[in-house]
């Protein structure tokens, strides 16, 4: 409430140079209570933030049900499409078995072997970011299209399919952590899993949300 931009609310960070004992904790309490009153934030704290923390605790404890069979079926389909996309990239480049997840190896194939246009080369190699690849789409769609599809499906499968299945408890529920102070604008966020980043506009994202 006093400082929504603070990077850490750990006790050690809030105490600063004060001793980490009962005296330091009491001094911190009195200082913050006074600041909250002076800034007219007592109502916000007592009537919104603290009651909300209890609601979030109950939400975390209850968790939400996930249909594991739907996720596993999606994962199997993604795995097949990932392998198909990988084969298409190998076939289009004429270079078999290089690591698509390695920016260094991918950059060497695209820009040294195939001589596609590229940006400045650094000590770490060529950039193979999505922005760079999008610019090559018109030049080599037979390579770039399956490569971008491979990246998208690999991320979805690893982050959401495998990630959600790993976090399910024996009752088929997932207990995400909801954070009311993680974002400066004041919206809630969740972690383990990060629910707000599941895609909304794509068909794949809607399939995952259906589970």
N, CA and C atoms as a LAMMPS dump frame, in Angstrom:
ITEM: TIMESTEP
0
ITEM: NUMBER OF ATOMS
633
ITEM: BOX BOUNDS ff ff ff
-5.0000000000000000e+02 5.0000000000000000e+02
-5.0000000000000000e+02 5.0000000000000000e+02
-5.0000000000000000e+02 5.0000000000000000e+02
ITEM: ATOMS id mol type element x y z
1 1 1 N 0.834 -1.203 0
2 1 2 C 0 0 0
3 1 3 C 0.868 1.252 0
4 2 1 N 1.917 1.261 0.808
5 2 2 C 2.778 2.436 0.901
6 2 3 C 3.677 2.601 -0.316
7 3 1 N 4.142 1.507 -0.876
8 3 2 C 5.068 1.585 -1.993
9 3 3 C 4.843 0.422 -2.952
10 4 1 N 3.895 0.566 -3.892
11 4 2 C 3.603 -0.53 -4.813
12 4 3 C 4.723 -0.812 -5.811
13 5 1 N 5.73 0.064 -5.878
14 5 2 C 6.851 -0.148 -6.806
15 5 3 C 8.008 -0.899 -6.151
16 6 1 N 7.889 -1.193 -4.87
17 6 2 C 8.981 -1.857 -4.152
18 6 3 C 9.301 -3.203 -4.792
19 7 1 N 10.593 -3.512 -4.942
20 7 2 C 10.997 -4.771 -5.588
21 7 3 C 10.811 -5.965 -4.662
22 8 1 N 10.996 -5.746 -3.368
23 8 2 C 10.873 -6.866 -2.438
24 8 3 C 10.175 -6.406 -1.164
25 9 1 N 9.252 -7.246 -0.685
26 9 2 C 8.582 -6.972 0.591
27 9 3 C 9.059 -7.937 1.668
28 10 1 N 10.21 -8.548 1.42
29 10 2 C 10.795 -9.423 2.427
30 10 3 C 11.13 -8.603 3.67
31 11 1 N 11.015 -9.21 4.828
32 11 2 C 11.244 -8.494 6.082
33 11 3 C 12.633 -7.864 6.12
34 12 1 N 13.631 -8.594 5.617
35 12 2 C 15.002 -8.062 5.633
36 12 3 C 15.102 -6.787 4.811
37 13 1 N 14.357 -6.719 3.695
38 13 2 C 14.388 -5.521 2.855
39 13 3 C 13.663 -4.361 3.526
40 14 1 N 12.561 -4.647 4.215
41 14 2 C 11.775 -3.591 4.854
42 14 3 C 12.472 -3.046 6.104
43 15 1 N 13.207 -3.908 6.791
44 15 2 C 13.883 -3.468 8.017
45 15 3 C 15.058 -2.542 7.722
46 16 1 N 15.693 -2.73 6.557
47 16 2 C 16.853 -1.903 6.239
48 16 3 C 17.98 -2.145 7.218
49 17 1 N 18.445 -1.079 7.866
50 17 2 C 19.554 -1.208 8.826
51 17 3 C 19.068 -1.564 10.229
52 18 1 N 17.761 -1.6 10.443
53 18 2 C 17.23 -1.926 11.773
54 18 3 C 17.521 -3.383 12.113
55 19 1 N 17.664 -3.694 13.392
56 19 2 C 17.96 -5.073 13.788
57 19 3 C 16.784 -6.006 13.485
58 20 1 N 17.095 -7.231 13.073
59 20 2 C 16.065 -8.216 12.747
60 20 3 C 15.641 -8.959 14.011
61 21 1 N 15.102 -8.192 14.949
62 21 2 C 14.61 -8.797 16.187
63 21 3 C 13.26 -8.164 16.529
64 22 1 N 12.737 -8.452 17.706
65 22 2 C 11.419 -7.953 18.085
66 22 3 C 11.38 -6.425 18.112
67 23 1 N 12.478 -5.804 18.54
68 23 2 C 12.501 -4.341 18.594
69 23 3 C 12.445 -3.747 17.196
70 24 1 N 13.221 -4.319 16.274
71 24 2 C 13.216 -3.821 14.909
72 24 3 C 11.854 -4 14.255
73 25 1 N 11.216 -5.144 14.512
74 25 2 C 9.903 -5.422 13.936
75 25 3 C 8.852 -4.459 14.48
76 26 1 N 8.897 -4.175 15.787
77 26 2 C 7.946 -3.245 16.394
78 26 3 C 8.151 -1.837 15.857
79 27 1 N 9.407 -1.438 15.673
80 27 2 C 9.697 -0.108 15.134
81 27 3 C 9.175 0.006 13.697
82 28 1 N 9.339 -1.059 12.921
83 28 2 C 8.83 -1.078 11.549
84 28 3 C 7.318 -0.948 11.545
85 29 1 N 6.659 -1.679 12.431
86 29 2 C 5.195 -1.635 12.518
87 29 3 C 4.712 -0.214 12.819
88 30 1 N 5.301 0.426 13.823
89 30 2 C 4.866 1.772 14.202
90 30 3 C 5.127 2.774 13.066
91 31 1 N 6.281 2.626 12.412
92 31 2 C 6.612 3.552 11.333
93 31 3 C 5.622 3.41 10.171
94 32 1 N 5.334 2.174 9.786
95 32 2 C 4.418 1.959 8.663
96 32 3 C 2.988 2.368 9.027
97 33 1 N 2.569 2.073 10.263
98 33 2 C 1.209 2.442 10.688
99 33 3 C 1.03 3.954 10.637
100 34 1 N 2.053 4.668 11.059
101 34 2 C 1.99 6.136 11.031
102 34 3 C 1.931 6.645 9.591
103 35 1 N 2.745 6.065 8.709
104 35 2 C 2.758 6.493 7.305
105 35 3 C 1.411 6.208 6.632
106 36 1 N 0.823 5.056 6.966
107 36 2 C -0.478 4.702 6.379
108 36 3 C -1.546 5.704 6.81
109 37 1 N -1.542 6.078 8.088
110 37 2 C -2.513 7.071 8.576
111 37 3 C -2.28 8.422 7.917
112 38 1 N -1.015 8.841 7.845
113 38 2 C -0.693 10.151 7.271
114 38 3 C -1.08 10.241 5.79
115 39 1 N -1 9.126 5.087
116 39 2 C -1.32 9.103 3.659
117 39 3 C -2.785 8.765 3.382
118 40 1 N -3.582 8.639 4.431
119 40 2 C -5 8.355 4.267
120 40 3 C -5.293 7.002 3.633
121 41 1 N -4.455 6.002 3.94
122 41 2 C -4.588 4.698 3.289
123 41 3 C -5.104 3.604 4.219
124 42 1 N -5.539 3.994 5.41
125 42 2 C -5.965 2.977 6.377
126 42 3 C -7.212 2.237 5.879
127 43 1 N -8.145 2.968 5.269
128 43 2 C -9.36 2.328 4.765
129 43 3 C -9.031 1.355 3.629
130 44 1 N -8.135 1.782 2.73
131 44 2 C -7.703 0.913 1.631
132 44 3 C -7.085 -0.369 2.18
133 45 1 N -6.24 -0.239 3.18
134 45 2 C -5.574 -1.407 3.757
135 45 3 C -6.57 -2.325 4.456
136 46 1 N -7.417 -1.733 5.333
137 46 2 C -8.296 -2.55 6.188
138 46 3 C -9.491 -3.135 5.442
139 47 1 N -10.015 -2.371 4.471
140 47 2 C -11.263 -2.795 3.841
141 47 3 C -11.083 -3.477 2.491
142 48 1 N -9.902 -3.313 1.885
143 48 2 C -9.696 -3.933 0.571
144 48 3 C -8.523 -4.914 0.582
145 49 1 N -7.33 -4.42 0.877
146 49 2 C -6.144 -5.264 0.705
147 49 3 C -6.104 -6.461 1.658
148 50 1 N -6.327 -6.232 2.949
149 50 2 C -6.266 -7.348 3.896
150 50 3 C -7.394 -8.365 3.682
151 51 1 N -8.658 -7.91 3.494
152 51 2 C -9.695 -8.911 3.186
153 51 3 C -9.402 -9.681 1.894
154 52 1 N -8.83 -8.988 0.89
155 52 2 C -8.507 -9.659 -0.362
156 52 3 C -7.48 -10.76 -0.143
157 53 1 N -6.519 -10.519 0.728
158 53 2 C -5.49 -11.54 0.967
159 53 3 C -6.115 -12.831 1.491
160 54 1 N -7.174 -12.72 2.291
161 54 2 C -7.864 -13.922 2.793
162 54 3 C -8.617 -14.631 1.657
163 55 1 N -9.211 -13.847 0.762
164 55 2 C -9.904 -14.435 -0.393
165 55 3 C -8.912 -15.198 -1.257
166 56 1 N -7.755 -14.592 -1.525
167 56 2 C -6.751 -15.237 -2.367
168 56 3 C -6.226 -16.509 -1.707
169 57 1 N -6.072 -16.477 -0.401
170 57 2 C -5.623 -17.682 0.305
171 57 3 C -6.615 -18.821 0.115
172 58 1 N -7.907 -18.515 0.211
173 58 2 C -8.919 -19.563 0.026
174 58 3 C -8.93 -20.062 -1.422
175 59 1 N -8.72 -19.147 -2.38
176 59 2 C -8.637 -19.554 -3.785
177 59 3 C -7.447 -20.488 -4.019
178 60 1 N -6.303 -20.141 -3.431
179 60 2 C -5.115 -20.974 -3.586
180 60 3 C -5.319 -22.344 -2.952
181 61 1 N -5.95 -22.361 -1.79
182 61 2 C -6.174 -23.622 -1.087
183 61 3 C -7.134 -24.52 -1.858
184 62 1 N -8.194 -23.925 -2.4
185 62 2 C -9.179 -24.71 -3.154
186 62 3 C -8.598 -25.204 -4.47
187 63 1 N -7.826 -24.359 -5.155
188 63 2 C -7.293 -24.72 -6.451
189 63 3 C -8.38 -24.815 -7.506
190 64 1 N -8.015 -25.293 -8.681
191 64 2 C -9.001 -25.451 -9.746
192 64 3 C -8.766 -26.794 -10.428
193 65 1 N -9.857 -27.394 -10.877
194 65 2 C -9.781 -28.712 -11.494
195 65 3 C -9.266 -28.615 -12.926
196 66 1 N -8.412 -29.544 -13.287
197 66 2 C -7.875 -29.611 -14.634
198 66 3 C -8.171 -30.994 -15.202
199 67 1 N -8.606 -31.03 -16.462
200 67 2 C -8.871 -32.303 -17.125
201 67 3 C -7.563 -32.802 -17.727
202 68 1 N -6.892 -33.679 -16.996
203 68 2 C -5.595 -34.182 -17.441
204 68 3 C -5.666 -34.945 -18.747
205 69 1 N -6.786 -35.639 -18.991
206 69 2 C -6.897 -36.42 -20.237
207 69 3 C -6.91 -35.5 -21.451
208 70 1 N -7.568 -34.337 -21.323
209 70 2 C -7.573 -33.365 -22.416
210 70 3 C -6.158 -32.839 -22.656
211 71 1 N -5.451 -32.505 -21.569
212 71 2 C -4.088 -31.997 -21.716
213 71 3 C -3.172 -33.042 -22.346
214 72 1 N -3.282 -34.292 -21.906
215 72 2 C -2.406 -35.333 -22.462
216 72 3 C -2.683 -35.562 -23.949
217 73 1 N -3.96 -35.499 -24.327
218 73 2 C -4.308 -35.642 -25.745
219 73 3 C -3.745 -34.473 -26.557
220 74 1 N -3.861 -33.256 -26.005
221 74 2 C -3.287 -32.089 -26.68
222 74 3 C -1.777 -32.232 -26.805
223 75 1 N -1.144 -32.685 -25.721
224 75 2 C 0.304 -32.851 -25.717
225 75 3 C 0.771 -33.844 -26.766
226 76 1 N 0.036 -34.933 -26.921
227 76 2 C 0.394 -35.92 -27.938
228 76 3 C 0.299 -35.306 -29.335
229 77 1 N -0.783 -34.549 -29.565
230 77 2 C -0.936 -33.883 -30.861
231 77 3 C 0.162 -32.863 -31.106
232 78 1 N 0.508 -32.09 -30.066
233 78 2 C 1.576 -31.101 -30.207
234 78 3 C 2.91 -31.779 -30.51
235 79 1 N 3.19 -32.881 -29.817
236 79 2 C 4.451 -33.584 -30.02
237 79 3 C 4.587 -34.051 -31.465
238 80 1 N 3.503 -34.573 -32.017
239 80 2 C 3.527 -35.019 -33.419
240 80 3 C 3.757 -33.846 -34.367
241 81 1 N 3.08 -32.716 -34.103
242 81 2 C 3.243 -31.54 -34.964
243 81 3 C 4.637 -30.93 -34.811
244 82 1 N 5.198 -30.996 -33.605
245 82 2 C 6.556 -30.494 -33.373
246 82 3 C 7.556 -31.296 -34.202
247 83 1 N 7.424 -32.629 -34.175
248 83 2 C 8.34 -33.478 -34.94
249 83 3 C 8.16 -33.254 -36.443
250 84 1 N 6.927 -33.065 -36.873
251 84 2 C 6.665 -32.795 -38.289
252 84 3 C 7.311 -31.473 -38.712
253 85 1 N 7.174 -30.44 -37.875
254 85 2 C 7.774 -29.138 -38.179
255 85 3 C 9.296 -29.244 -38.207
256 86 1 N 9.855 -30.029 -37.275
257 86 2 C 11.314 -30.207 -37.245
258 86 3 C 11.81 -30.849 -38.551
259 87 1 N 11.108 -31.897 -39.008
260 87 2 C 11.491 -32.576 -40.249
261 87 3 C 11.396 -31.63 -41.444
262 88 1 N 10.362 -30.778 -41.453
263 88 2 C 10.19 -29.834 -42.558
264 88 3 C 11.342 -28.832 -42.611
265 89 1 N 11.8 -28.376 -41.434
266 89 2 C 12.936 -27.447 -41.392
267 89 3 C 14.196 -28.136 -41.902
268 90 1 N 14.458 -29.366 -41.443
269 90 2 C 15.64 -30.1 -41.893
270 90 3 C 15.611 -30.307 -43.406
271 91 1 N 14.431 -30.669 -43.921
272 91 2 C 14.3 -30.921 -45.351
273 91 3 C 14.502 -29.639 -46.151
274 92 1 N 13.921 -28.524 -45.68
275 92 2 C 14.007 -27.26 -46.423
276 92 3 C 15.42 -26.674 -46.402
277 93 1 N 16.136 -26.871 -45.284
278 93 2 C 17.501 -26.325 -45.193
279 93 3 C 18.526 -27.25 -45.823
280 94 1 N 18.202 -28.537 -45.909
281 94 2 C 19.177 -29.51 -46.404
282 94 3 C 20.226 -29.847 -45.377
283 95 1 N 20.013 -29.426 -44.141
284 95 2 C 20.957 -29.705 -43.046
285 95 3 C 20.23 -30.55 -42
286 96 1 N 20.568 -31.819 -41.868
287 96 2 C 19.859 -32.68 -40.921
288 96 3 C 20.406 -32.574 -39.5
289 97 1 N 19.511 -32.73 -38.555
290 97 2 C 19.88 -32.98 -37.155
291 97 3 C 20.64 -31.858 -36.451
292 98 1 N 20.475 -30.603 -36.835
293 98 2 C 21.024 -29.543 -35.985
294 98 3 C 19.971 -29.162 -34.948
295 99 1 N 20.402 -28.512 -33.89
296 99 2 C 19.528 -28.21 -32.76
297 99 3 C 18.728 -26.94 -33.042
298 100 1 N 17.43 -27.093 -33.278
299 100 2 C 16.586 -25.924 -33.564
300 100 3 C 16.478 -24.997 -32.361
301 101 1 N 16.729 -25.518 -31.164
302 101 2 C 16.617 -24.694 -29.957
303 101 3 C 17.895 -23.903 -29.677
304 102 1 N 18.926 -24.135 -30.462
305 102 2 C 20.196 -23.432 -30.264
306 102 3 C 20.287 -22.244 -31.215
307 103 1 N 20.213 -21.01 -30.708
308 103 2 C 20.342 -19.841 -31.591
309 103 3 C 21.643 -19.849 -32.377
310 104 1 N 22.716 -20.359 -31.763
311 104 2 C 24.008 -20.373 -32.443
312 104 3 C 23.986 -21.316 -33.656
313 105 1 N 23.489 -22.545 -33.447
314 105 2 C 23.442 -23.508 -34.554
315 105 3 C 22.452 -23.056 -35.621
316 106 1 N 21.3 -22.548 -35.194
317 106 2 C 20.296 -22.085 -36.15
318 106 3 C 20.836 -20.923 -36.972
319 107 1 N 21.516 -19.997 -36.313
320 107 2 C 22.091 -18.847 -37.013
321 107 3 C 23.129 -19.268 -38.038
322 108 1 N 23.961 -20.241 -37.693
323 108 2 C 24.981 -20.714 -38.625
324 108 3 C 24.342 -21.332 -39.868
325 109 1 N 23.26 -22.107 -39.665
326 109 2 C 22.595 -22.745 -40.8
327 109 3 C 21.931 -21.694 -41.686
328 110 1 N 21.17 -20.777 -41.061
329 110 2 C 20.414 -19.794 -41.84
330 110 3 C 21.321 -18.785 -42.534
331 111 1 N 22.328 -18.3 -41.817
332 111 2 C 23.056 -17.137 -42.305
333 111 3 C 24.45 -17.463 -42.864
334 112 1 N 25.085 -18.53 -42.399
335 112 2 C 26.381 -18.925 -42.971
336 112 3 C 26.185 -19.941 -44.095
337 113 1 N 25.43 -21.016 -43.795
338 113 2 C 25.248 -22.073 -44.795
339 113 3 C 24.345 -21.627 -45.935
340 114 1 N 23.174 -21.057 -45.582
341 114 2 C 22.188 -20.686 -46.602
342 114 3 C 22.317 -19.252 -47.077
343 115 1 N 23.144 -18.463 -46.385
344 115 2 C 23.42 -17.083 -46.807
345 115 3 C 22.162 -16.204 -46.862
346 116 1 N 21.229 -16.411 -45.937
347 116 2 C 20.051 -15.551 -45.855
348 116 3 C 20.463 -14.207 -45.252
349 117 1 N 19.735 -13.125 -45.55
350 117 2 C 20.075 -11.805 -44.982
351 117 3 C 20.014 -11.844 -43.458
352 118 1 N 20.947 -11.145 -42.825
353 118 2 C 21.003 -11.161 -41.366
354 118 3 C 21.442 -9.817 -40.826
355 119 1 N 21.265 -9.674 -39.532
356 119 2 C 21.726 -8.475 -38.851
357 119 3 C 23.185 -8.608 -38.477
358 120 1 N 23.646 -7.719 -37.648
359 120 2 C 25.045 -7.715 -37.237
360 120 3 C 25.358 -8.945 -36.388
361 121 1 N 26.505 -9.553 -36.664
362 121 2 C 26.936 -10.717 -35.894
363 121 3 C 27.718 -10.256 -34.674
364 122 1 N 27.367 -10.804 -33.52
365 122 2 C 28.055 -10.46 -32.272
366 122 3 C 28.914 -11.645 -31.845
367 123 1 N 29.561 -11.51 -30.692
368 123 2 C 30.376 -12.61 -30.17
369 123 3 C 29.524 -13.849 -29.879
370 124 1 N 28.255 -13.62 -29.584
371 124 2 C 27.365 -14.742 -29.282
372 124 3 C 26.726 -15.326 -30.538
373 125 1 N 26.992 -14.73 -31.694
374 125 2 C 26.449 -15.245 -32.944
375 125 3 C 25.38 -14.331 -33.509
376 126 1 N 24.578 -14.859 -34.442
377 126 2 C 23.511 -14.099 -35.087
378 126 3 C 22.245 -14.131 -34.22
379 127 1 N 21.469 -13.063 -34.317
380 127 2 C 20.162 -13.056 -33.655
381 127 3 C 19.186 -13.885 -34.485
382 128 1 N 18.448 -14.753 -33.801
383 128 2 C 17.396 -15.542 -34.464
384 128 3 C 16.061 -15.279 -33.772
385 129 1 N 15.862 -14.042 -33.342
386 129 2 C 14.628 -13.679 -32.653
387 129 3 C 13.442 -13.782 -33.597
388 130 1 N 12.246 -13.773 -33.035
389 130 2 C 11.035 -13.843 -33.846
390 130 3 C 10.98 -12.676 -34.831
391 131 1 N 11.441 -11.51 -34.398
392 131 2 C 11.435 -10.332 -35.266
393 131 3 C 12.333 -10.542 -36.482
394 132 1 N 13.509 -11.113 -36.262
395 132 2 C 14.439 -11.393 -37.359
396 132 3 C 13.847 -12.424 -38.306
397 133 1 N 13.257 -13.484 -37.747
398 133 2 C 12.703 -14.545 -38.587
399 133 3 C 11.511 -14.054 -39.407
400 134 1 N 10.691 -13.187 -38.818
401 134 2 C 9.532 -12.664 -39.548
402 134 3 C 9.966 -11.928 -40.823
403 135 1 N 11.107 -11.238 -40.765
404 135 2 C 11.599 -10.498 -41.928
405 135 3 C 12.045 -11.432 -43.05
406 136 1 N 12.329 -12.692 -42.694
407 136 2 C 12.782 -13.664 -43.694
408 136 3 C 11.645 -14.494 -44.261
409 137 1 N 10.444 -14.237 -43.787
410 137 2 C 9.311 -15.083 -44.151
411 137 3 C 9.027 -15.046 -45.652
412 138 1 N 9.108 -13.882 -46.255
413 138 2 C 8.837 -13.764 -47.696
414 138 3 C 9.965 -14.362 -48.535
415 139 1 N 11.173 -14.383 -47.97
416 139 2 C 12.337 -14.885 -48.717
417 139 3 C 12.39 -16.417 -48.684
418 140 1 N 12.129 -16.991 -47.509
419 140 2 C 12.251 -18.453 -47.365
420 140 3 C 11.103 -19.002 -46.521
421 141 1 N 9.872 -18.907 -47.019
422 141 2 C 8.726 -19.381 -46.22
423 141 3 C 8.779 -20.875 -45.927
424 142 1 N 9.411 -21.653 -46.829
425 142 2 C 9.479 -23.103 -46.624
426 142 3 C 10.335 -23.468 -45.412
427 143 1 N 11.19 -22.533 -44.971
428 143 2 C 12.01 -22.745 -43.767
429 143 3 C 11.388 -22.033 -42.57
430 144 1 N 11.041 -20.778 -42.761
431 144 2 C 10.629 -19.931 -41.64
432 144 3 C 9.264 -20.341 -41.086
433 145 1 N 8.316 -20.689 -41.942
434 145 2 C 6.98 -21.057 -41.455
435 145 3 C 7.021 -22.267 -40.511
436 146 1 N 7.632 -23.39 -40.914
437 146 2 C 7.697 -24.517 -39.969
438 146 3 C 8.577 -24.225 -38.751
439 147 1 N 9.567 -23.356 -38.92
440 147 2 C 10.433 -23.013 -37.785
441 147 3 C 9.663 -22.225 -36.736
442 148 1 N 8.87 -21.24 -37.172
443 148 2 C 8.048 -20.461 -36.233
444 148 3 C 6.973 -21.342 -35.599
445 149 1 N 6.407 -22.246 -36.397
446 149 2 C 5.404 -23.165 -35.862
447 149 3 C 6.04 -24.089 -34.814
448 150 1 N 7.245 -24.548 -35.091
449 150 2 C 7.98 -25.386 -34.131
450 150 3 C 8.175 -24.654 -32.806
451 151 1 N 8.591 -23.398 -32.887
452 151 2 C 8.818 -22.615 -31.672
453 151 3 C 7.531 -22.429 -30.878
454 152 1 N 6.447 -22.083 -31.588
455 152 2 C 5.173 -21.841 -30.902
456 152 3 C 4.678 -23.104 -30.202
457 153 1 N 4.707 -24.226 -30.906
458 153 2 C 4.191 -25.472 -30.345
459 153 3 C 5.078 -25.978 -29.214
460 154 1 N 6.398 -25.799 -29.346
461 154 2 C 7.321 -26.225 -28.285
462 154 3 C 7.066 -25.443 -27.003
463 155 1 N 6.836 -24.144 -27.15
464 155 2 C 6.555 -23.314 -25.971
465 155 3 C 5.232 -23.705 -25.321
466 156 1 N 4.193 -23.879 -26.146
467 156 2 C 2.894 -24.261 -25.605
468 156 3 C 2.972 -25.605 -24.889
469 157 1 N 3.646 -26.562 -25.517
470 157 2 C 3.718 -27.9 -24.951
471 157 3 C 4.523 -27.91 -23.652
472 158 1 N 5.665 -27.241 -23.664
473 158 2 C 6.528 -27.258 -22.491
474 158 3 C 5.974 -26.438 -21.332
475 159 1 N 5.481 -25.241 -21.656
476 159 2 C 5.042 -24.328 -20.598
477 159 3 C 3.683 -24.712 -20.038
478 160 1 N 2.753 -25.047 -20.907
479 160 2 C 1.371 -25.23 -20.459
480 160 3 C 0.937 -26.688 -20.362
481 161 1 N 1.23 -27.509 -21.354
482 161 2 C 0.793 -28.899 -21.27
483 161 3 C 1.603 -29.641 -20.204
484 162 1 N 2.909 -29.723 -20.401
485 162 2 C 3.753 -30.419 -19.436
486 162 3 C 3.768 -29.695 -18.091
487 163 1 N 3.761 -28.353 -18.151
488 163 2 C 3.799 -27.573 -16.915
489 163 3 C 2.558 -27.777 -16.064
490 164 1 N 1.369 -27.753 -16.679
491 164 2 C 0.129 -27.948 -15.922
492 164 3 C 0.018 -29.368 -15.391
493 165 1 N 0.386 -30.352 -16.204
494 165 2 C 0.317 -31.745 -15.751
495 165 3 C 1.245 -31.965 -14.555
496 166 1 N 2.397 -31.326 -14.584
497 166 2 C 3.369 -31.495 -13.496
498 166 3 C 2.853 -30.897 -12.187
499 167 1 N 2.015 -29.859 -12.28
500 167 2 C 1.554 -29.149 -11.079
501 167 3 C 0.252 -29.718 -10.508
502 168 1 N -0.367 -30.688 -11.177
503 168 2 C -1.622 -31.258 -10.69
504 168 3 C -1.388 -32.086 -9.435
505 169 1 N -2.294 -31.946 -8.448
506 169 2 C -2.205 -32.788 -7.253
507 169 3 C -2.94 -34.11 -7.524
508 170 1 N -2.914 -35.069 -6.588
509 170 2 C -3.557 -36.368 -6.828
510 170 3 C -5.053 -36.274 -7.107
511 171 1 N -5.695 -35.181 -6.697
512 171 2 C -7.128 -34.991 -6.948
513 171 3 C -7.396 -34.29 -8.282
514 172 1 N -6.344 -34.036 -9.06
515 172 2 C -6.517 -33.395 -10.354
516 172 3 C -6.72 -31.893 -10.259
517 173 1 N -6.223 -31.282 -9.181
518 173 2 C -6.382 -29.84 -9.005
519 173 3 C -5.012 -29.168 -8.998
520 174 1 N -5.009 -27.916 -9.434
521 174 2 C -3.782 -27.115 -9.446
522 174 3 C -3.962 -25.936 -8.512
523 175 1 N -2.96 -25.677 -7.702
524 175 2 C -3.032 -24.618 -6.688
525 175 3 C -2.06 -23.496 -7.06
526 176 1 N -2.546 -22.598 -7.913
527 176 2 C -1.728 -21.47 -8.345
528 176 3 C -1.524 -20.494 -7.184
529 177 1 N -0.446 -19.727 -7.252
530 177 2 C -0.199 -18.677 -6.259
531 177 3 C -0.653 -17.345 -6.843
532 178 1 N -1.576 -16.671 -6.158
533 178 2 C -2.086 -15.377 -6.615
534 178 3 C -1.399 -14.258 -5.84
535 179 1 N -0.909 -13.264 -6.569
536 179 2 C -0.127 -12.188 -5.961
537 179 3 C -0.819 -10.853 -6.194
538 180 1 N -1.154 -10.172 -5.113
539 180 2 C -1.856 -8.896 -5.231
540 180 3 C -0.903 -7.704 -5.246
541 181 1 N 0.391 -7.935 -5.093
542 181 2 C 1.341 -6.812 -5.046
543 181 3 C 2.441 -6.936 -6.095
544 182 1 N 2.31 -7.87 -7.039
545 182 2 C 3.402 -8.098 -7.992
546 182 3 C 3.423 -7.087 -9.126
547 183 1 N 2.277 -6.477 -9.433
548 183 2 C 2.229 -5.551 -10.567
549 183 3 C 1.903 -4.138 -10.095
550 184 1 N 2.597 -3.172 -10.681
551 184 2 C 2.411 -1.774 -10.275
552 184 3 C 0.98 -1.267 -10.49
553 185 1 N 0.285 -1.652 -11.595
554 185 2 C -1.083 -1.134 -11.787
555 185 3 C -2.096 -1.673 -10.778
556 186 1 N -1.728 -2.722 -10.048
557 186 2 C -2.633 -3.225 -9.024
558 186 3 C -3.424 -4.458 -9.422
559 187 1 N -3.274 -4.926 -10.671
560 187 2 C -3.989 -6.143 -11.049
561 187 3 C -3.304 -7.352 -10.403
562 188 1 N -4.064 -8.421 -10.26
563 188 2 C -3.485 -9.636 -9.706
564 188 3 C -2.674 -10.37 -10.768
565 189 1 N -1.715 -11.147 -10.308
566 189 2 C -1.003 -12.044 -11.207
567 189 3 C -0.955 -13.409 -10.535
568 190 1 N -0.637 -14.418 -11.322
569 190 2 C -0.522 -15.754 -10.747
570 190 3 C 0.786 -16.383 -11.199
571 191 1 N 1.28 -17.287 -10.398
572 191 2 C 2.508 -18.003 -10.751
573 191 3 C 2.362 -19.463 -10.349
574 192 1 N 3.138 -20.295 -11.031
575 192 2 C 3.108 -21.754 -10.78
576 192 3 C 1.695 -22.313 -10.754
577 193 1 N 0.922 -22.225 -11.825
578 193 2 C 1.314 -21.721 -13.144
579 193 3 C 0.918 -20.267 -13.35
580 194 1 N 1.514 -19.675 -14.39
581 194 2 C 1.199 -18.312 -14.792
582 194 3 C -0.051 -18.364 -15.677
583 195 1 N -1.202 -18.148 -15.088
584 195 2 C -2.463 -18.314 -15.809
585 195 3 C -2.732 -17.183 -16.793
586 196 1 N -2.282 -15.959 -16.452
587 196 2 C -2.656 -14.828 -17.293
588 196 3 C -1.959 -14.864 -18.653
589 197 1 N -0.917 -15.677 -18.806
590 197 2 C -0.197 -15.713 -20.076
591 197 3 C -0.645 -16.835 -21.003
592 198 1 N -1.626 -17.636 -20.599
593 198 2 C -2.163 -18.628 -21.525
594 198 3 C -2.839 -17.872 -22.667
595 199 1 N -2.451 -18.133 -23.918
596 199 2 C -2.996 -17.347 -25.036
597 199 3 C -4.521 -17.371 -25.085
598 200 1 N -5.092 -16.242 -25.474
599 200 2 C -6.548 -16.116 -25.543
600 200 3 C -7.031 -16.169 -26.99
601 201 1 N -6.281 -15.544 -27.877
602 201 2 C -6.782 -15.33 -29.244
603 201 3 C -6.497 -16.502 -30.189
604 202 1 N -5.606 -17.428 -29.812
605 202 2 C -5.27 -18.521 -30.715
606 202 3 C -6.108 -19.752 -30.409
607 203 1 N -6.274 -20.601 -31.41
608 203 2 C -7.036 -21.842 -31.22
609 203 3 C -6.355 -22.738 -30.194
610 204 1 N -5.001 -22.772 -30.228
611 204 2 C -4.284 -23.607 -29.268
612 204 3 C -4.506 -23.126 -27.842
613 205 1 N -4.485 -21.802 -27.656
614 205 2 C -4.717 -21.259 -26.324
615 205 3 C -6.107 -21.598 -25.801
616 206 1 N -7.087 -21.523 -26.682
617 206 2 C -8.466 -21.844 -26.269
618 206 3 C -8.598 -23.327 -25.908
619 207 1 N -7.859 -24.192 -26.599
620 207 2 C -7.876 -25.621 -26.271
621 207 3 C -7.323 -25.858 -24.865
622 208 1 N -6.229 -25.169 -24.553
623 208 2 C -5.615 -25.327 -23.232
624 208 3 C -6.558 -24.806 -22.148
625 209 1 N -7.183 -23.664 -22.403
626 209 2 C -8.11 -23.096 -21.428
627 209 3 C -9.319 -24.014 -21.232
628 210 1 N -9.712 -24.724 -22.28
629 210 2 C -10.841 -25.645 -22.173
630 210 3 C -10.534 -26.739 -21.14
631 211 1 N -9.28 -27.154 -21.06
632 211 2 C -8.9 -28.19 -20.099
633 211 3 C -8.994 -27.662 -18.664
